[in-house]
Every structure is written in C-alpha cells, then in structure tokens.
Amino acid sequence: MSDRLSRRLDAFSAAIGRVVAWLLVPMLLLAAGLVVARYAFGVGSIALQESVLWMHASLFMLGSAWTLQQGKHVRVDVFSAHASRRGRAWIELLGCAFLLLPFCAFMLWISLDYVAASWQLGEASREPGGLPALCLLKGLIPASAVLLLLQGLSEMLKALAQLRERSD
C-alpha cells in the first residue's frame, strides 16, 4: 500500500515537474529577446520582463517537488556521505520528518493569509504596464508547499521501505 502511494506521489510530482520544465524554453527565449530589444533597439516592456520573472518563479515553485523526487535538490551530505544504505534511509526519514515537513507546513500556514489578502484585493503589478493578477503568482506559494509536502511524504515512505527491507 505505502509503495503504491509513494509511486503515485512520485508520478504526480514528475508529471507537474515535466510540464513546468517546458517554461524554461519560452523563459530563455523571451529573456534573450528582451536583452536584444533593449540593447539593439532601445525598446523594453515591463509586462514581458515580469512574465520572465513569473515563469522563473513558477518553474522554481512548482518544480521543487520533482527536484526532490529526482534527488537533485540541495542537501548537506556531511551526515550521509559515509553512511550505510540503512543510515542514509534514517537520515532521509528524520530529515523529512523534522525539517522538510515542518518547513512545508509552516510555509503553507504563513502564506495563506498573505495569498488570501492578495486575492481579495485582486492584486496586480505595482509597475505601470505590469502584469495583472499578481494574486495568481502568489497563489503558487501554498501550492508549492503542498507539492513539496506530498513529495516529502513519498520520500519518507521510501525511506521506511528501505528500513523494512533490512529488518525483514
């Protein structure tokens, strides 16, 4: 049961990550185009500059769970570098339980009022000519927390499975 749940959570994170990863292409093309437009033609656009920022934020926030699932996130290997497989499973389990999941819960909790206020105001960019609906971007904060929390649960289930393997 827990193995199937972990696989489903992994698949969910991977699906979102793969879709969001495609933002990289238009983000890079648009950023390059903005640089050329600015320096070659003296033309700029606040809305287009903000759209690059929005794509980058979306890529980062919605792709963080997939990054965790792929083991590509930043981690401190001081503890696990020389640990056995069982030791790494314990480190993963305890790290998720006492660091990652509380961080995700805090991020979710602290962002809800912030995002709700933004939605209530129908918040838009403060810049003239900027993008409307900044509240949509801010809504990615709790979404990111939930996605990372779900992937953290998957990582814990995998660590528990590794620990069970050795004790059976």
C-alpha positions as CSV (number, residue, x, y, z in Angstrom):
1,M,0.0,0.0,0.0
2,S,2.7,2.6,1.0
3,D,4.8,1.5,-2.0
4,R,1.9,2.2,-4.3
5,L,1.1,5.6,-2.7
6,S,4.8,6.6,-3.0
7,R,4.8,5.7,-6.7
8,R,1.6,7.7,-7.2
9,L,3.1,10.7,-5.4
10,D,6.3,10.4,-7.4
11,A,4.3,10.2,-10.6
12,F,2.3,13.3,-9.6
13,S,5.4,15.3,-8.8
14,A,7.1,14.1,-12.0
15,A,4.1,15.0,-14.2
16,I,3.9,18.5,-12.8
17,G,7.7,18.9,-13.0
18,R,7.8,17.8,-16.6
19,V,5.0,20.2,-17.6
20,V,6.5,23.1,-15.7
21,A,10.0,22.4,-17.1
22,W,8.7,23.5,-20.5
23,L,8.5,27.0,-19.2
24,L,12.3,27.1,-19.4
25,V,12.2,27.3,-23.2
26,P,9.9,30.4,-23.6
27,M,11.5,31.9,-20.5
28,L,15.0,31.8,-22.0
29,L,13.8,32.9,-25.5
30,L,11.9,35.8,-24.0
31,A,14.8,36.9,-21.8
32,A,17.2,36.8,-24.7
33,G,14.7,38.6,-26.9
34,L,14.2,41.3,-24.2
35,V,18.0,41.8,-24.0
36,V,18.3,42.2,-27.8
37,A,15.3,44.5,-27.9
38,R,16.7,46.6,-25.1
39,Y,20.3,46.9,-26.3
40,A,19.8,46.7,-30.1
41,F,16.6,48.7,-30.5
42,G,16.2,50.6,-27.2
43,V,12.8,49.0,-26.6
44,G,11.6,47.4,-23.4
45,S,8.4,46.0,-21.9
46,I,7.6,45.8,-18.2
47,A,4.9,43.2,-18.8
48,L,7.3,41.0,-20.7
49,Q,10.1,41.4,-18.1
50,E,7.6,40.4,-15.4
51,S,6.5,37.4,-17.4
52,V,10.1,36.2,-17.4
53,L,10.0,36.6,-13.6
54,W,6.7,34.8,-13.3
55,M,7.9,31.9,-15.4
56,H,11.0,31.6,-13.3
57,A,9.0,31.7,-10.1
58,S,6.6,29.1,-11.5
59,L,9.4,26.9,-12.6
60,F,11.1,27.1,-9.2
61,M,8.0,26.7,-7.0
62,L,6.1,24.1,-9.0
63,G,9.3,22.1,-9.9
64,S,10.7,21.8,-6.4
65,A,8.8,18.6,-5.6
66,W,10.1,17.0,-8.8
67,T,13.6,18.1,-8.0
68,L,13.3,16.5,-4.6
69,Q,11.9,13.3,-6.1
70,Q,14.8,13.2,-8.5
71,G,17.4,13.7,-5.7
72,K,18.6,16.9,-7.4
73,H,17.8,19.3,-4.5
74,V,20.5,20.9,-2.3
75,R,21.3,18.7,0.6
76,V,24.0,18.6,3.2
77,D,25.9,15.3,2.6
78,V,28.0,15.7,5.7
79,F,25.9,13.2,7.5
80,S,25.1,10.8,4.7
81,A,28.3,10.8,2.6
82,H,29.9,7.9,4.6
83,A,26.7,6.3,5.9
84,S,25.5,2.9,5.0
85,R,22.3,2.5,3.0
86,R,20.3,2.0,6.2
87,G,22.0,5.0,7.7
88,R,21.1,7.2,4.7
89,A,17.5,5.9,5.0
90,W,17.4,7.0,8.6
91,I,18.8,10.4,7.7
92,E,16.3,10.8,4.9
93,L,13.4,9.8,7.2
94,L,14.4,12.0,10.1
95,G,15.3,14.9,7.8
96,C,11.9,14.8,6.1
97,A,10.1,14.3,9.4
98,F,11.8,17.0,11.4
99,L,13.0,19.5,8.7
100,L,11.2,19.3,5.4
101,L,7.6,18.6,6.5
102,P,7.6,21.2,9.3
103,F,9.1,23.7,6.8
104,C,6.3,22.9,4.3
105,A,3.6,23.1,7.0
106,F,5.0,26.5,8.1
107,M,5.3,27.8,4.6
108,L,1.7,26.7,3.9
109,W,0.4,28.2,7.2
110,I,2.2,31.5,6.9
111,S,1.3,32.0,3.2
112,L,-2.4,31.5,3.4
113,D,-3.3,34.9,4.8
114,Y,-0.8,36.6,2.5
115,V,-2.3,34.9,-0.5
116,A,-5.9,35.4,0.6
117,A,-5.3,39.2,1.0
118,S,-3.8,39.3,-2.4
119,W,-6.8,37.5,-3.9
120,Q,-9.2,39.7,-2.0
121,L,-7.6,42.8,-3.4
122,G,-7.2,41.4,-6.9
123,E,-3.6,42.4,-6.6
124,A,-1.8,43.4,-9.8
125,S,1.7,44.6,-10.5
126,R,2.7,47.8,-8.9
127,E,4.6,48.8,-12.1
128,P,2.9,50.8,-14.8
129,G,2.3,48.4,-17.7
130,G,3.0,45.4,-15.5
131,L,1.0,42.2,-15.4
132,P,-2.4,42.0,-13.8
133,A,-3.4,39.2,-11.4
134,L,-0.3,39.1,-9.2
135,C,-2.5,37.1,-6.9
136,L,-2.2,34.1,-9.3
137,L,1.6,34.1,-8.8
138,K,1.3,34.5,-5.1
139,G,-1.1,31.5,-5.1
140,L,1.8,29.3,-6.1
141,I,3.4,29.7,-2.7
142,P,0.9,27.5,-0.8
143,A,0.7,25.2,-3.9
144,S,4.5,24.8,-3.8
145,A,4.3,24.0,-0.1
146,V,1.6,21.3,-0.7
147,L,3.5,19.7,-3.6
148,L,6.8,19.6,-1.6
149,L,4.9,18.2,1.4
150,L,3.4,15.4,-0.7
151,Q,6.8,14.6,-2.2
152,G,8.3,14.7,1.3
153,L,5.8,12.1,2.4
154,S,6.8,9.9,-0.6
155,E,10.4,10.2,0.4
156,M,9.6,9.2,3.9
157,L,7.6,6.2,2.6
158,K,10.6,5.1,0.5
159,A,13.0,5.5,3.5
160,L,10.7,3.4,5.6
161,A,10.6,0.8,2.9
162,Q,14.4,0.7,2.8
163,L,14.5,0.3,6.6
164,R,11.9,-2.5,6.5
165,E,13.9,-4.3,3.7
166,R,16.8,-4.8,6.0
167,S,14.8,-5.8,9.1
168,D,12.6,-8.4,7.3
